[in-house]
Amino acid sequence: MPSPKAKNAGRRDGSPVLGSNFDFVSLTKPLNRSSPPHLLQRQGSDPTTARLRASESPSRRRGSGSSTGSASGQGPPEEDGIRLNPSLIGISLSSLLAIDLWLSKRLSVCAFEDASWGSARPLMKLIEVSGHGIPWLAGAAYSMYKSDSAAGQEVMLNLLMGLLLDIILVGAVKAVVRRRRPAHNQMDMFATFSVDRYSFPSGHATRAAMCGRFLLAHLVLAAPLRVLVLLWVGLVGLSRVLLGRHHVTDVLFGFWMGYCQYKLVEILWLSPQTLQGLLGLLA
Ligand SMILES: CC(C)=CCC/C(C)=C/COP(=O)(O)O
């Protein structure tokens, strides 16, 4: 049992000691300027807080007599601006990540069979399979092989190229960022690469966004089918979070990245001549 002394070690003004929220709260809360200097030094030990504190009041530091800034008070010295900006970016990022973690956990209602929406887990897994790389690669290759028009073959060849590009780019980003999947995720996906133990970005989201955009641009679809494609893209993304596979930001970034990948496929578009050359090589 902690001693009363240990319990009050965090704050001397009698307010409750902040627990695991300390970093998040202390970064966004203004400092109590009436606190004695020795107390200001004791509040928070993390480097971000310390950086913020060091730059939070140019006038305080001017008053201390050890300032490197302008003594006439005509604005903060340049180093303050340099130090303050990274802190603000840090605060915004930590806040975004905190919201992301909280929201992702709240939304992971199909993460287990006995979770609140656990009965929908099989349906979510079906949607997961619909956005997996293997059915898409197999479907595009089969359609290209079966297509009897050069235009159809060209479109399917480029879809195939986009799908391969997607696997490479997503794998590269996952390997660089190395964000762990949510703790509540059950790693029971079929056919994964080793980088798929990482979470950012969601490969299903990139693929769904890229393929959805591709289908809308290159297939002549009736309006209800176009709506269905958009719905499917949204459902694939949502299912990643509901299944507890991903954080919300993994999916949002994945959608953006998939859209950019589609643009890249348009830029790199393989022409019928290239296709003839490739088929010539295969024959
Ligand atoms: C084996 C092939 C061809 C693709 C792997 C597809 C896969 C399992 C991606 C991971 O997706 P998330 O990042 O959304 O979990």
Ligand as a Chemical Component Dictionary entry (heavy atoms), coordinates in Angstrom:
data_LIG
# 
_chem_comp.id                   LIG 
_chem_comp.type                 NON-POLYMER 
_chem_comp.pdbx_formal_charge   0 
_chem_comp.three_letter_code    LIG 
# 
loop_
_chem_comp_atom.comp_id 
_chem_comp_atom.atom_id 
_chem_comp_atom.alt_atom_id 
_chem_comp_atom.type_symbol 
_chem_comp_atom.charge 
_chem_comp_atom.model_Cartn_x 
_chem_comp_atom.model_Cartn_y 
_chem_comp_atom.model_Cartn_z 
_chem_comp_atom.pdbx_ordinal 
LIG C1  C1  C 0 -1.042 -12.580 -49.901 1  
LIG C2  C2  C 0 -1.459 -11.386 -50.627 2  
LIG C3  C3  C 0 -1.453 -11.423 -52.108 3  
LIG C4  C4  C 0 -1.842 -10.251 -50.026 4  
LIG C5  C5  C 0 -1.898 -10.058 -48.564 5  
LIG C6  C6  C 0 -3.169 -9.358  -48.241 6  
LIG C7  C7  C 0 -3.248 -8.963  -46.787 7  
LIG C8  C8  C 0 -3.520 -9.999  -45.799 8  
LIG C9  C9  C 0 -3.063 -7.655  -46.463 9  
LIG C10 C10 C 0 -3.163 -7.131  -45.095 10 
LIG O1  O1  O 0 -4.227 -6.228  -45.057 11 
LIG P1  P1  P 0 -4.447 -5.284  -43.820 12 
LIG O2  O2  O 0 -3.210 -4.420  -43.729 13 
LIG O3  O3  O 0 -5.653 -4.485  -44.149 14 
LIG O4  O4  O 0 -4.639 -6.146  -42.630 15 
# 
loop_
_chem_comp_bond.comp_id 
_chem_comp_bond.atom_id_1 
_chem_comp_bond.atom_id_2 
_chem_comp_bond.value_order 
_chem_comp_bond.pdbx_ordinal 
LIG C1  C2  SING 1  
LIG C2  C3  SING 2  
LIG C2  C4  DOUB 3  
LIG C4  C5  SING 4  
LIG C5  C6  SING 5  
LIG C6  C7  SING 6  
LIG C7  C8  SING 7  
LIG C7  C9  DOUB 8  
LIG C9  C10 SING 9  
LIG C10 O1  SING 10 
LIG O1  P1  SING 11 
LIG P1  O2  DOUB 12 
LIG P1  O3  SING 13 
LIG P1  O4  SING 14 
# 
